[in-house]
């Protein structure tokens, strides 16, 4: 297995990781900004206020995007397993 194959597999793995994690990260980012704006407007400086909305959004994103996430991860793993004989050369 050459360095080129290793670099390509690593590149694909990083891309799949970013694709799969992006719905939860973007949702948490948007809710964090909204809660921060709410806290700035109302001058409520409670640090724990943002945790519950973020947790709810992340769980909601997991429920909504779970089929897509599992299909993406399954297809990536399937491609890796299928390409094992080509990597041995």
One Martini backbone bead per residue (centre of mass of N, CA, C, O) as a GRO file, in nm:
protein
   89
    1UNK     BB    1   0.092   0.040   0.027
    2UNK     BB    2   0.077   0.350  -0.060
    3UNK     BB    3   0.078   0.685   0.000
    4UNK     BB    4  -0.153   0.749  -0.198
    5UNK     BB    5  -0.367   0.562  -0.081
    6UNK     BB    6  -0.362   0.673   0.205
    7UNK     BB    7  -0.435   0.966   0.130
    8UNK     BB    8  -0.708   0.903  -0.006
    9UNK     BB    9  -0.847   0.765   0.234
   10UNK     BB   10  -0.815   1.001   0.430
   11UNK     BB   11  -0.969   1.208   0.263
   12UNK     BB   12  -1.239   1.054   0.254
   13UNK     BB   13  -1.279   1.031   0.563
   14UNK     BB   14  -1.295   1.334   0.620
   15UNK     BB   15  -1.534   1.397   0.436
   16UNK     BB   16  -1.738   1.206   0.571
   17UNK     BB   17  -1.720   1.330   0.851
   18UNK     BB   18  -1.819   1.613   0.768
   19UNK     BB   19  -2.091   1.529   0.645
   20UNK     BB   20  -2.209   1.380   0.899
   21UNK     BB   21  -2.159   1.627   1.115
   22UNK     BB   22  -2.296   1.891   0.995
   23UNK     BB   23  -2.591   1.900   1.101
   24UNK     BB   24  -2.515   1.929   1.405
   25UNK     BB   25  -2.319   2.172   1.388
   26UNK     BB   26  -2.508   2.375   1.250
   27UNK     BB   27  -2.736   2.364   1.455
   28UNK     BB   28  -2.565   2.451   1.703
   29UNK     BB   29  -2.473   2.719   1.585
   30UNK     BB   30  -2.747   2.855   1.541
   31UNK     BB   31  -2.851   2.827   1.832
   32UNK     BB   32  -2.614   2.976   1.966
   33UNK     BB   33  -2.670   3.247   1.829
   34UNK     BB   34  -2.960   3.287   1.921
   35UNK     BB   35  -2.904   3.272   2.227
   36UNK     BB   36  -2.698   3.503   2.234
   37UNK     BB   37  -2.891   3.720   2.135
   38UNK     BB   38  -3.097   3.684   2.362
   39UNK     BB   39  -2.895   3.750   2.590
   40UNK     BB   40  -2.821   4.035   2.489
   41UNK     BB   41  -3.106   4.158   2.491
   42UNK     BB   42  -3.189   4.053   2.801
   43UNK     BB   43  -2.937   4.020   2.997
   44UNK     BB   44  -2.878   3.711   3.015
   45UNK     BB   45  -2.604   3.535   3.204
   46UNK     BB   46  -2.660   3.230   3.140
   47UNK     BB   47  -2.457   2.959   3.059
   48UNK     BB   48  -2.680   2.711   3.057
   49UNK     BB   49  -2.899   2.797   2.837
   50UNK     BB   50  -2.770   2.656   2.566
   51UNK     BB   51  -2.779   2.342   2.612
   52UNK     BB   52  -3.072   2.245   2.560
   53UNK     BB   53  -3.113   2.341   2.266
   54UNK     BB   54  -2.869   2.189   2.152
   55UNK     BB   55  -2.954   1.905   2.229
   56UNK     BB   56  -3.223   1.907   2.073
   57UNK     BB   57  -3.100   1.960   1.791
   58UNK     BB   58  -2.910   1.716   1.780
   59UNK     BB   59  -3.128   1.499   1.815
   60UNK     BB   60  -3.299   1.589   1.572
   61UNK     BB   61  -3.076   1.548   1.361
   62UNK     BB   62  -3.038   1.248   1.414
   63UNK     BB   63  -3.326   1.162   1.341
   64UNK     BB   64  -3.340   1.285   1.053
   65UNK     BB   65  -3.024   1.191   0.948
   66UNK     BB   66  -2.974   0.882   0.997
   67UNK     BB   67  -3.016   0.747   0.718
   68UNK     BB   68  -2.799   0.910   0.568
   69UNK     BB   69  -2.560   0.848   0.754
   70UNK     BB   70  -2.566   0.537   0.728
   71UNK     BB   71  -2.535   0.529   0.419
   72UNK     BB   72  -2.265   0.676   0.401
   73UNK     BB   73  -2.101   0.485   0.585
   74UNK     BB   74  -2.167   0.221   0.434
   75UNK     BB   75  -2.053   0.299   0.155
   76UNK     BB   76  -1.765   0.357   0.248
   77UNK     BB   77  -1.708   0.077   0.370
   78UNK     BB   78  -1.769  -0.085   0.115
   79UNK     BB   79  -1.545   0.044  -0.060
   80UNK     BB   80  -1.311  -0.043   0.116
   81UNK     BB   81  -1.358  -0.349   0.104
   82UNK     BB   82  -1.355  -0.380  -0.207
   83UNK     BB   83  -1.050  -0.231  -0.228
   84UNK     BB   84  -0.843  -0.422  -0.094
   85UNK     BB   85  -0.711  -0.573  -0.340
   86UNK     BB   86  -0.596  -0.298  -0.467
   87UNK     BB   87  -0.399  -0.226  -0.211
   88UNK     BB   88  -0.180  -0.460  -0.211
   89UNK     BB   89   0.015  -0.377  -0.453
   0.00000   0.00000   0.00000
